Amino acid sequence: MQRKLKTLALLLPSVLLLTMQAVNAQSSSPPPATATRPAENMPGQTSVPNDSPPATRTQTTGQTNPDPTVKEMNEDAKRKTEREGK
C-alpha cells in the first residue's frame, strides 16, 4: 500500500503538468502567417549569361610548380601514409 501511494504521489504532478500543457496548446492562438509564399509565375532568367567559351582539358588552373622543399615534404608525407596508414 505504501508503495502505491509513493508511485501515485510521483505520477500526479507529471499528469497535471501534461494536462496543463495540452490545455495551453489548445487555447493559444496560432502564430501569424508571415512566411513568404512562392510566386505563382516564376520570373525568367535574371542573370547575364557568360560569353566565354567552355573550359577545355588543356586550360591550366594557374597553379605553379611547388617549391622543391614543399614537394619533398609532400612526398615524405605520402610515403609515411602508404607505410603506416592514416
C-alpha positions as CSV (number, residue, x, y, z in Angstrom):
1,M,0.0,0.0,0.0
2,Q,2.8,2.4,0.9
3,R,4.5,1.7,-2.4
4,K,1.3,2.6,-4.4
5,L,1.0,5.9,-2.5
6,K,4.5,6.8,-3.4
7,T,4.0,5.9,-7.0
8,L,0.8,7.9,-7.1
9,A,2.5,10.9,-5.4
10,L,5.2,10.8,-8.0
11,L,2.9,10.5,-11.1
12,L,0.3,13.0,-10.1
13,P,2.4,16.2,-10.7
14,S,3.5,14.8,-14.1
15,V,-0.1,14.1,-15.1
16,L,-1.1,17.6,-14.0
17,L,1.7,19.2,-15.9
18,L,0.9,17.3,-19.1
19,T,-2.7,18.2,-18.8
20,M,-1.9,21.9,-18.3
21,Q,0.4,21.9,-21.4
22,A,-2.3,20.3,-23.5
23,V,-4.9,22.9,-22.4
24,N,-2.5,25.7,-23.1
25,A,-1.6,24.3,-26.6
26,Q,-5.3,24.2,-27.5
27,S,-6.2,27.6,-26.1
28,S,-3.2,29.6,-27.6
29,S,-3.7,31.3,-30.9
30,P,-1.6,30.2,-33.9
31,P,1.4,32.2,-34.9
32,P,1.0,34.9,-37.5
33,A,1.3,33.8,-41.1
34,T,4.2,36.0,-42.2
35,A,6.0,33.4,-44.3
36,T,6.6,34.4,-47.9
37,R,4.9,32.2,-50.4
38,P,6.4,31.2,-53.8
39,A,5.4,33.3,-56.8
40,E,2.6,32.0,-59.0
41,N,4.6,32.6,-62.1
42,M,8.3,32.1,-61.9
43,P,10.4,35.0,-63.2
44,G,12.6,34.5,-66.2
45,Q,16.4,34.3,-66.1
46,T,17.7,37.4,-64.3
47,S,21.4,36.7,-64.6
48,V,23.5,37.7,-67.5
49,P,24.9,34.7,-69.5
50,N,28.6,34.3,-69.7
51,D,30.0,34.9,-73.2
52,S,33.3,33.0,-72.6
53,P,33.9,29.6,-74.3
54,P,33.6,26.4,-72.2
55,A,36.6,25.2,-70.4
56,T,38.9,22.6,-72.1
57,R,41.2,20.0,-70.7
58,T,44.3,21.9,-71.8
59,Q,43.5,25.0,-69.8
60,T,45.5,25.4,-66.7
61,T,44.3,26.5,-63.3
62,G,47.1,29.0,-62.8
63,Q,48.9,26.8,-60.2
64,T,52.6,27.0,-60.4
65,N,55.1,24.2,-59.6
66,P,55.6,23.9,-55.9
67,D,58.9,24.8,-54.1
68,P,61.3,21.8,-54.1
69,T,61.2,21.6,-50.3
70,V,57.4,21.6,-50.3
71,K,57.4,18.9,-53.0
72,E,59.8,16.8,-50.8
73,M,57.7,17.3,-47.7
74,N,54.6,16.1,-49.7
75,E,56.4,13.1,-51.0
76,D,57.6,12.2,-47.4
77,A,54.0,12.5,-46.1
78,K,52.7,10.3,-48.9
79,R,55.3,7.6,-48.2
80,K,54.5,7.8,-44.5
81,T,50.8,7.4,-45.2
82,E,51.4,4.4,-47.5
83,R,53.7,2.8,-44.9
84,E,51.7,3.5,-41.7
85,G,48.2,4.3,-42.9
86,K,46.2,7.3,-41.7
